[in-house]
Amino acid sequence: MDTESIAGFIGLGVGLLVLLGLSIFESRTYRREHNGEGMMHHWLSEHHVLDRMRRKH
């Protein structure tokens, strides 16, 4: 491996860590501001996906 490849992998790793950190921060902030409801639950309920997934007995 040459130095450019190693630098590219390091940059990729740092970018992914930043993306993961920001995602966790945004998720916690959203949950705090919306009384414990998560982003995915909000999106799924707004698009009525949860209604379709519930089994009717």
C-alpha positions as CSV (number, residue, x, y, z in Angstrom):
1,M,0.0,0.0,0.0
2,D,1.2,3.4,-0.8
3,T,0.8,6.5,1.4
4,E,-2.1,7.9,-0.6
5,S,-4.2,4.8,0.0
6,I,-3.4,4.8,3.7
7,A,-4.3,8.5,3.9
8,G,-7.6,7.8,2.1
9,F,-8.5,5.0,4.5
10,I,-7.7,7.2,7.5
11,G,-9.8,10.0,6.0
12,L,-12.7,7.6,5.4
13,G,-12.5,6.3,8.9
14,V,-12.5,9.8,10.4
15,G,-15.4,10.8,8.2
16,L,-17.4,7.8,9.3
17,L,-16.7,8.5,12.9
18,V,-17.8,12.1,12.6
19,L,-21.0,11.0,10.8
20,L,-21.8,8.4,13.5
21,G,-21.2,10.9,16.3
22,L,-23.4,13.5,14.7
23,S,-26.1,11.0,14.1
24,I,-26.1,9.9,17.7
25,F,-26.1,13.5,18.9
26,E,-29.0,14.5,16.6
27,S,-31.0,11.4,17.6
28,R,-30.6,12.2,21.3
29,T,-31.5,15.9,20.8
30,Y,-34.6,14.9,18.8
31,R,-35.7,12.4,21.4
32,R,-35.3,15.0,24.2
33,E,-37.3,17.7,22.3
34,H,-40.1,15.3,21.3
35,N,-40.9,13.7,24.7
36,G,-39.0,10.4,24.1
37,E,-40.3,9.7,20.6
38,G,-37.5,8.6,18.3
39,M,-37.1,9.9,14.7
40,M,-37.8,6.5,13.1
41,H,-40.9,5.9,15.2
42,H,-42.1,9.4,14.2
43,W,-41.5,8.9,10.5
44,L,-43.0,5.4,10.5
45,S,-46.2,6.6,12.3
46,E,-46.5,9.7,10.0
47,H,-46.4,7.4,6.9
48,H,-48.8,4.9,8.5
49,V,-46.3,2.1,8.3
50,L,-46.9,1.0,11.8
51,D,-50.7,0.6,11.1
52,R,-50.0,-1.8,8.3
53,M,-47.5,-3.8,10.3
54,R,-49.9,-4.4,13.2
55,R,-51.6,-7.8,13.1
56,K,-55.3,-7.8,13.4
57,H,-56.7,-10.7,15.4
